[in-house]
Amino acid sequence: MDIAQKIEMLFLSNNQQKRYEHICSVEKRIDMIAIQYGLDKEKCYLSAMLHDISTLIKWEYMLPYAKNNGWKLCDAEISHPFLLHQRISEVVAREDFCITDCDVLEAIAFHTSLCENASPYQMALFIADKLEWSIGGYPPYYKQMLEA
């Protein structure tokens, strides 16, 4: 079973069809970005497919997980623990899917908040995720981002 099949099975068996559709949309979007900017398509593919893997975990378990593992947390992560899904998804990608590529892992770890001096892979996943948001419709910044 390849990574796409594993991810599909995990999300669909946990009644997360919408989240799986979001992941697939992000993967399609990042593929276009990879072509446009000459990025490694496999790295982009892996980061897109795994960026929300930890959303299978209930939000209320994320903050205790981070605290139990001694993570340094910012105020926003404490107030809004769902933000931790980006960091937890990086752990799952590394530990459960054996991803070792730093470009992929760092893109996953910062796909919600981005970071200072972001790499092209971090920016690609951040943009793909924001253009393919999972709450339906289009974000208010959609047109401006496409034009940019």
C-alpha positions as a printed Julia matrix, in Angstrom:
148×3 Matrix{Float64}:
   0.0    0.0     0.0
   1.46   3.37   -0.99
   1.25   6.58    1.04
  -1.81   7.9    -0.82
  -3.72   4.69   -0.15
  -2.74   4.71    3.53
  -3.86   8.3     3.96
  -7.11   7.72    2.14
  -7.83   4.65    4.25
  -7.04   6.49    7.5
  -9.27   9.46    6.77
 -12.18   7.55    5.25
 -12.19   4.88    7.95
 -12.41   7.71   10.52
 -15.33   9.4     8.72
 -13.15  12.32    7.65
 -14.19  12.56    3.97
 -14.12  16.38    3.91
 -10.63  16.53    5.41
  -9.42  13.95    2.91
 -10.92  16.01    0.06
  -9.07  19.06    1.43
  -5.79  17.14    1.44
  -6.33  16.07   -2.17
  -7.14  19.66   -3.17
  -3.99  20.92   -1.46
  -1.97  18.25   -3.27
  -3.34  19.36   -6.65
  -2.68  23.02   -5.86
   0.88  22.44   -4.63
   1.63  20.41   -7.75
   0.82  23.51   -9.83
   2.99  25.64   -7.55
   5.86  23.14   -7.81
   5.75  23.31  -11.6
   5.54  27.1   -11.64
   8.49  27.57   -9.26
  10.65  24.57  -10.16
  10.23  22.77   -6.85
  10.69  19.04   -6.34
   7.25  17.58   -7.02
   7.78  14.56   -4.73
   8.64  16.79   -1.76
   5.59  18.92   -2.45
   3.41  15.83   -2.84
   4.53  14.36    0.5
   4.12  17.62    2.38
   0.6   18.1     0.99
  -0.52  14.54    1.67
   0.74  14.59    5.27
   0.15  18.2     6.33
  -3.13  17.46    8.14
  -2.49  13.86    9.19
  -2.77  14.79   12.88
  -6.3   16.14   12.43
  -7.35  12.54   12.99
  -6.46  13.22   16.64
  -9.06  15.06   18.71
  -8.18  18.7    19.32
  -8.45  18.32   23.1
  -5.53  15.86   23.11
  -3.12  18.16   21.3
  -2.23  20.58   24.08
  -1.64  17.82   26.67
   0.52  15.97   24.1
   2.63  19.07   23.51
   3.01  19.77   27.23
   3.83  16.13   28.03
   6.58  16.25   25.42
   8.07  19.47   26.81
   7.33  21.62   23.79
   7.87  25.34   24.08
   4.45  26.81   23.3
   3.45  30.28   22.22
   0.39  32.03   23.63
  -1.6   31.35   20.45
  -0.97  27.59   20.69
  -2.11  27.56   24.31
  -5.23  29.62   23.53
  -6.0   27.76   20.29
  -4.59  24.22   20.57
  -5.76  23.29   17.06
  -2.75  25.3    15.86
  -0.61  22.46   17.22
  -1.85  20.16   14.48
   0.89  21.45   12.18
   3.63  20.47   14.64
   1.99  17.17   15.54
   1.54  16.33   11.85
   5.3   16.76   11.42
   5.88  14.25   14.23
   3.45  11.76   12.69
   5.06  12.18    9.25
   8.5   11.55   10.72
   7.67   8.77   13.17
   4.81   6.9    11.52
   5.5    7.52    7.82
   9.33   7.53    8.12
   9.73  10.87    6.36
  13.26  12.19    6.83
  13.46  15.0     4.29
  13.83  18.31    6.17
  12.12  20.3     3.41
   9.01  18.12    3.75
   9.01  18.02    7.55
   9.54  21.76    7.95
   6.82  22.55    5.4
   4.38  20.4     7.39
   5.47  21.89   10.73
   4.74  25.47    9.6
   1.87  25.07    7.12
  -0.65  26.94    9.28
   1.44  29.76   10.71
   4.46  29.89    8.39
   7.68  31.22    9.92
  10.32  33.85    9.47
  12.69  33.16    6.56
  10.41  30.43    5.22
  11.82  28.07    2.6
  10.22  27.72   -0.84
   8.66  24.41    0.29
   7.2   26.0     3.42
   5.76  28.85    1.37
   4.38  26.47   -1.29
   2.49  24.36    1.26
   1.29  27.4     3.19
  -0.11  28.99    0.02
  -1.64  25.75   -1.28
  -3.31  25.13    2.08
  -4.67  28.67    2.29
  -6.03  28.62   -1.27
  -7.71  25.27   -0.69
  -9.2   25.98    2.69
 -11.52  23.38    4.06
 -14.49  25.43    5.23
 -16.14  25.73    1.83
 -16.2   28.46   -0.75
 -13.22  30.7    -1.33
 -11.22  32.7     1.19
 -11.59  36.49    0.93
  -7.98  36.8    -0.28
  -8.32  34.13   -3.0
  -8.32  36.4    -6.05
  -5.4   38.53   -4.82
  -3.29  35.46   -4.06
  -3.94  33.94   -7.47
  -3.01  37.19   -9.17
   0.19  37.48   -7.13
